[in-house]
Amino acid sequence: MHSCGSRKIIVWSLCLIFSLSHSILVWASSPPKHLCRQDQRDALWEFKSEFHLSGMAANEKTQTWRNNSDCCSWDGITCDPKTGNVLDLNLWSSSLNGPLRSSSGLFKLQYLQSLNLSSNNLAGILPDSIGNLKYLKDLRLSECNLFGQLPNSLGNLSDLTHLELDGNGFTGELPLSIGNLKQLTKLLIASSKLSGNFHHTLLNLGPDWFNRSGCGCGCGSLRMRVVAVSSGFKRFVRLVMRLEICSERFGAIWSGLERFERLLQNASNRYQPQKLRLRVVAGKPVIPLTELTAINLVSNQLEGTLPSNMSTFSKLEYFNVGSNSFSGSVPSSLFMISSLTYLNLERNHFNSLLEIGNISSPSKLQILSLGGNKLSGPIPGFISKLVELSSLDLSFWDTLRGDVDFSIFLHLKSLTSLDISTLNTRSIFSSTLHMVSPIGSLALASCNISEFPKFLRTQTSLFYLDISQNQIKGQVPEWLWSLPGLEYEIYLLDISWNAFKNPFPLLPKSITFLSASDNQFSGEILKTICQLDSLETLVLSNNNFSGFIPRCFEKFNTTLTVLHLQNNSLSGEFPEESVSVGLISLDVGHNQLSGELPKSLMNCTGLEFLNVEENKFNDTFPFWLRVLPGLQFLVLRSNEFHGPIYSPEGSINFPKLRIFDISKNLFSGALPSDYFFGWSEMSSGVYTPDNKQKRFIGIGFSNYVKSVVLANKGLEMKLLGTSFNIYKSIDVSGNRFQGEIPKSIGLLKEMIVLNMSNNAFIGSIPPSLSNLTNLQSLDLSRNRLSGKIPPELGKLTFLAWMNFSYNNLEGPIPQGTQIQTQDSSSFLQNPGLCGAPLQKTCSGGEEATINKDEEEDQVLSWIAAAIAYVPGVFCGFVVGHILASYRHDWFKRIFHCFS
């Protein structure tokens, strides 16, 4: 019996094993079932095909996609496990190149909840079709080279919680439809070109409140009922009033309410009420976007004022509108938001900060940046109540030469970063001042300091110190380098614009940014600088250093990005090995350097700024610089460069060049007509912000350390700071150029300064110069130009200064306004020129030539008018005759219908 049972168990086991093996074989032999739906895969494949891919970059995620595989397994794709719909598309930094089309396969993925295409090259507009992705909750398109206006269809994405469009080139205003995004928690559109007023739909009143159909400037209507009790009439007088608010700025909303209050007062005077009540009966304001926790619109061109009721954003944690053009008062309600930890209002035009009363709950604010505004008066005491502050920027606060109570900082026990540069105060830091918290970053530039701050002796965590633009004399104290931890932690030291003398300080190896310009250091540049392993920026301009450029700079072969040694007494050749391949900015102007320009500069593929003016370099034109695609400023002025600047072997296109100054050298030869082809930056009005600016100047460093001398309007001017972003100039004066002025000069329509004087140019002045509509200064003097001055130049409305003297020009001086406002010296020594402003009058024949040209234009206009007039009269008679003679009844019926 037992053996029989065992036999049955064995049989059943074998059957089970056979059945399972069969199932496994069937499953293995059947084709795999894909989770991804066919239409979703087709849409993704179509989207991929819209972009150019090199197939070389490791980050090209779509290169791993295979059309015969499950798209839910593709890199960057997440699907709904039940439906197979694509929910998440993340192709961040995937080397996508090409515009986002309105008919893109992307917009067929209608179930998308998250889309991240940031850090791709989607150069073009953001199409309206983006609004079709109605389930989107997270949209990230930062740094995609998008431009144009933001589409109104963004307001269709009602589930959106995160909108990130930073680092693009969007223009115009924020669309009204942004007010529809009531679930939005993060709005990030920093570093674009948004302009206009900061929209009330974002920070004030929503779409239910505003009705634009009635007026063209954003009107809303507030329907209110005024109940007045009139003792004179012994009855109620019920008035229904309508208030129209046309708001171009936030403040207009509230001023509109004030006007309504005055209207009520007039009504009360009229009806002599014993009691006046006001209540809203319709059009109640709707406050949208109250879920916002982060707003970042830094570095745009927004303007207007901030509303006083900012506290309605009760969940706001991060608010950054720095580097815009906001004005008016900083609303105190911002400091009433208990959740706010980050507030940046720097670099605007705010002119007052309202005093804050009692804060109901302890402030959580950790970072407060108010620097770079127009704030004035005493520093408000309420800042001492912000006890959680770790970073405080009050730079450029105008205390009106008053005293500053530095004790307010003693209450900030968590403070690690303080910037009170350019405070305009009589106060100086007391030698007994004690900072409670360990300061890591301290900026005291232009603070009327006459001695090195002794309170720094107690600081053990300092990594950033800016004491520039003061009146500190003597030596940098040795105790500074003996502070605990400083030898290993210091990142930035700026002691420029003081009166420090030798010995040059022994610097800690950890330093990254060093500016010691505009002092009184002398002697050779110490070789101990070469031991600074982390050095990226070295600025020693405007001292008395002499000797050679140290060859040991070769140790900075990859680290050094900024080297400025301008205006010293350095001599000798510039060693080839002393050029760091990482250089972005090199300035050795105003020294006594000689020899050839180091050809190792061609290895500096990131070089943007090169200034060697006022030296003794003796070399030919550096044609090899054309291999540097990002070169923006090339200044070879006042050296001994010689030979042609044109090579028949190929063009020297400089697509990014903004300033080209090779004046006062010995260059010679002729320039071909197409010489300026390819200089696209001077042909375009598009300005690309310099994202490397902080690498030039150091984080928080207030002074731009680049400078060049520019000839403008007959005078020499020093170009500093943001002027580099404005000026586009060419100066080839003071050389030995021959031949005609290239006609391609007319392509450079964004140029502001053109100086081709003191050469041997011949031929006529090219009329194509009239295309330079932004030109402000034109100097063609002291050449051998002939012919007439093109009258088209008189139409250049910005052309404030011009000089044609010492040429062979002839004929009447054109009568355009811009030309006639010039001094007569601008036309001297041209024997054939006549007419105002010269005293030499033109002969009748010459005047007749001009008059004849004008009369010919008038004759042509009259001929054109006659050609149009005669057929018109003829057709009118014909049509009138037909209507009057043959269709009289029909004509009358037409008028009867209209009447």
Stockholm file with secondary structure:
# STOCKHOLM 1.0

chainA/1-899         MHSCGSRKIIVWSLCLIFSLSHSILVWASSPPKHLCRQDQRDALWEFKSEFHLSGMAANEKTQTWRNNSDCCSWDGITCDPKTGNVLDLNLWSSSLNGPLRSSSGLFKLQYLQSLNLSSNNLAGILPDSIGNLKYLKDLRLSECNLFGQLPNSLGNLSDLTHLELDGNGFTGELPLSIGNLKQLTKLLIASSKLSGNFHHTLLNLGPDWFNRSGCGCGCGSLRMRVVAVSSGFKRFVRLVMRLEICSERFGAIWSGLERFERLLQNASNRYQPQKLRLRVVAGKPVIPLTELTAINLVSNQLEGTLPSNMSTFSKLEYFNVGSNSFSGSVPSSLFMISSLTYLNLERNHFNSLLEIGNISSPSKLQILSLGGNKLSGPIPGFISKLVELSSLDLSFWDTLRGDVDFSIFLHLKSLTSLDISTLNTRSIFSSTLHMVSPIGSLALASCNISEFPKFLRTQTSLFYLDISQNQIKGQVPEWLWSLPGLEYEIYLLDISWNAFKNPFPLLPKSITFLSASDNQFSGEILKTICQLDSLETLVLSNNNFSGFIPRCFEKFNTTLTVLHLQNNSLSGEFPEESVSVGLISLDVGHNQLSGELPKSLMNCTGLEFLNVEENKFNDTFPFWLRVLPGLQFLVLRSNEFHGPIYSPEGSINFPKLRIFDISKNLFSGALPSDYFFGWSEMSSGVYTPDNKQKRFIGIGFSNYVKSVVLANKGLEMKLLGTSFNIYKSIDVSGNRFQGEIPKSIGLLKEMIVLNMSNNAFIGSIPPSLSNLTNLQSLDLSRNRLSGKIPPELGKLTFLAWMNFSYNNLEGPIPQGTQIQTQDSSSFLQNPGLCGAPLQKTCSGGEEATINKDEEEDQVLSWIAAAIAYVPGVFCGFVVGHILASYRHDWFKRIFHCFS
#=GR chainA/1-899 SS CHHHHHHHHHHHHHHHHHHHHHHHHHHHHSCCCCSSCHHHHHHHHHHHHTSBCCSCCTTCGGGGCCTTSCGGGSTTEEECTTTCCEEEEECTTCCCBSCCCTTCGGGGCTTCSEEECCSSBCCEECCGGGGGCTTCSEEECTTSCEEEECCGGGGGCTTCCEEECTTSEEEECCCGGGGGCTTCCEEECCSSEEEEECCHHHHTCCTTTBCGGGCSSCEEEEEEEEEEEETTTTEEEEEEEEEEEECSSHHHHHHHHHHHHHHHHHHHHHHCEEEEEEEEEECCCCCCCTTCCEEECCSSEEEECCCTTGGGCTTCCEEECCSSEEEEEECGGGGGCTTCCEEECCSSEEEEECCCCCCSSCCCCCEEECCSSCCBSSCCGGGGGCTTCSEEECTTCBCTTCCCCGGGGGGCTTCCEEECCSCCCSCCCCTTCCCSSCCSEEECTTSCCCSCCGGGGGCSSCCEEECCSSCCEECCCGGGGGSTTHHHHCCEEECCSSEECSSCCCCCTTCCEEECCSSCCEEECCGGGGGCTTCCEEECCSSEEEECCCGGGGGGTTTCCEEECCSSEEEEECCGGGCCTTCSEEECCSSEEEECCCGGGGGCTTCCEEECCSSEECCBCCGGGGGCTTCCEEECCSSCCEECSCCTTSCCCCTTCCEEECCSSEEEEECCTTTTTTCHHHHCCCCCCCTTHHHHHCTTCCSCCCEEEEEETTEEEEEEGGGGGTCCEEECCSSEEESBCCGGGGGCTTCCEEECCSSCCEECCCGGGGGCTTCCEEECCSSEEEECCCGGGGGCTTCCEEECCSSEEEEECCCCHHHHTSCGGGGCSCTEEESTTSSCCCCHHHHHHHHHHHHHHHHHHHHHHHHHHHHHHHHHHHHHHHHHHHCHHHHHHHHHHHC
#=GC SS_cons         CHHHHHHHHHHHHHHHHHHHHHHHHHHHHSCCCCSSCHHHHHHHHHHHHTSBCCSCCTTCGGGGCCTTSCGGGSTTEEECTTTCCEEEEECTTCCCBSCCCTTCGGGGCTTCSEEECCSSBCCEECCGGGGGCTTCSEEECTTSCEEEECCGGGGGCTTCCEEECTTSEEEECCCGGGGGCTTCCEEECCSSEEEEECCHHHHTCCTTTBCGGGCSSCEEEEEEEEEEEETTTTEEEEEEEEEEEECSSHHHHHHHHHHHHHHHHHHHHHHCEEEEEEEEEECCCCCCCTTCCEEECCSSEEEECCCTTGGGCTTCCEEECCSSEEEEEECGGGGGCTTCCEEECCSSEEEEECCCCCCSSCCCCCEEECCSSCCBSSCCGGGGGCTTCSEEECTTCBCTTCCCCGGGGGGCTTCCEEECCSCCCSCCCCTTCCCSSCCSEEECTTSCCCSCCGGGGGCSSCCEEECCSSCCEECCCGGGGGSTTHHHHCCEEECCSSEECSSCCCCCTTCCEEECCSSCCEEECCGGGGGCTTCCEEECCSSEEEECCCGGGGGGTTTCCEEECCSSEEEEECCGGGCCTTCSEEECCSSEEEECCCGGGGGCTTCCEEECCSSEECCBCCGGGGGCTTCCEEECCSSCCEECSCCTTSCCCCTTCCEEECCSSEEEEECCTTTTTTCHHHHCCCCCCCTTHHHHHCTTCCSCCCEEEEEETTEEEEEEGGGGGTCCEEECCSSEEESBCCGGGGGCTTCCEEECCSSCCEECCCGGGGGCTTCCEEECCSSEEEECCCGGGGGCTTCCEEECCSSEEEEECCCCHHHHTSCGGGGCSCTEEESTTSSCCCCHHHHHHHHHHHHHHHHHHHHHHHHHHHHHHHHHHHHHHHHHHHCHHHHHHHHHHHC
//
